[in-house]
Amino acid sequence: MTSLLEAVRTKSTRLISIYLAVPQALAPSELHQSLFLAAQLGHVEVLHALMGAGVEVGEARDSSQNTPLHVAISHNQPAATKLLAKVGPRNLVDLRSASGKITPCHLAARLGYEECLRVLIEYGASINVKDGTGCTPLILAVRGKRYGVFQLLLESGCAVDVQDASGRTALHYASQTATGVKLLLDKGADLNIRDEDGATPLFAAAAEGLSNVVRTLTATGRCDVNLAQYDTGRTPLHLLAYKGHAECIPDLIDAGADVNLYDKQQRSALWYAVSNGRVDVVKLLLRANSQVDTFCCPDCFTDEACPVRLAFSKGLVKVLKLFILTGYDMVHLRECLSQPEAEKLFSQADLDHWLLRARDVMSLRCTCRMWIRHHLGYHMYHDLQELPVPPSVRDFLFLKELDDEEEE
């Protein structure tokens, strides 16, 4: 005779009715297996019959401690999900599996099954509960780029600033994947929450070089762009300079990024740009370096922390020329250009020319520019656009002549 499981599989309601007429004759394990199979296949009539015969949904668990509701959701069966949530015990919608300690909401969010999640919310499931790694359904939806689920959770009033076990929020993950950043900001997400390493959502966007996300975050006016990581002391600008994401840097500088900050290894953003030969980033940072008293290496720094010495050791002629043109750290420049190794980088005529430039006294015109830039401070990019000055003067203050130097 056909088994109950086979009858459930084939949706043979007549045979199922015969078996369930005397449910005591069936082993509890077979009844539970039938319940799981019906949930997996979405056989609503069979589920109804099994529960009507007294099979307890709340007691049924598989080897991973999943409930039939977990199984219905994992196979995207919204009708079965609704029946189980409606007829099962009240706490069924929040019961956890042993694997990852996930609730049905976590599962629906991770898999992107919007209709199943809608049913769970309708029947009172908690949408802010954490799984074994501290993730909420919202965090799982953002990480998986499940946009429909993500919107549904926000519309349902979920908490947006909950942190997972690593201290990251939904905005951290959204900034890393460029998924729903604007929606989270519109719901009041905190831009300056730091994870266990001290990184903000801006770090996540900077790490991926997502210029649109960087622009969106900094444009709010609520983003502290100078928050540094705890262990390294690096800011988002250090990271962008190292990776060479030049298109992101102007937005960061315009939002108040301090180009003169040093990390715990005494390295500036300029040092990281030089270390990877990012000439375009070097230009941007030299233009934004408005502090006269820090336009050179502090005396207490090691030789390894000096951008000039680094550029010289790497043979970056283009960068050395940019330093000479902007007047950056002339003491170390003259020192490097006077070494015998300089002859390997420059022709004799070229070397004589740049040595002369390095030794020249700064003209009154350039001295005035330096002090104007110093006075404008970190918001120089923004403020210069607002000042009623001729374009030629603006170009001069922005060190426009750096563009005349072609890339190597």
Secondary structure, DSSP 8 states (H G I E B T S, - for coil): ---HHHHHHTT-HHHHHHHHHSGGGS-HHHHHHHHHHHHHHT-HHHHHHHHHTT--GGG---TT---HHHHHHHTT-HHHHHHHHHHS-GGGGG---SSTT--HHHHHHHHT-HHHHHHHHHTT--SS---TTS--HHHHHHHTT-HHHHHHHHHTT--S----TTS--HHHHHHHHTSSHHHHHHTT--TT---TTS--HHHHHHHHT-HHHHHHHHHTS---TT---TTT---HHHHHHHHT-TTTHHHHHHTT--TT---TTS--HHHHHHHTT-HHHHHHHHHH---GGGSS--TTS-GGG-HHHHHHHTT-HHHHHHHHHHTTTHHHHHHHHTSTTHHHHS-HHHHHHHHHHHHS---HHHHHHHHHHHHHGGGHHHHHHHS---HHHHHHHTTGGGGGS---
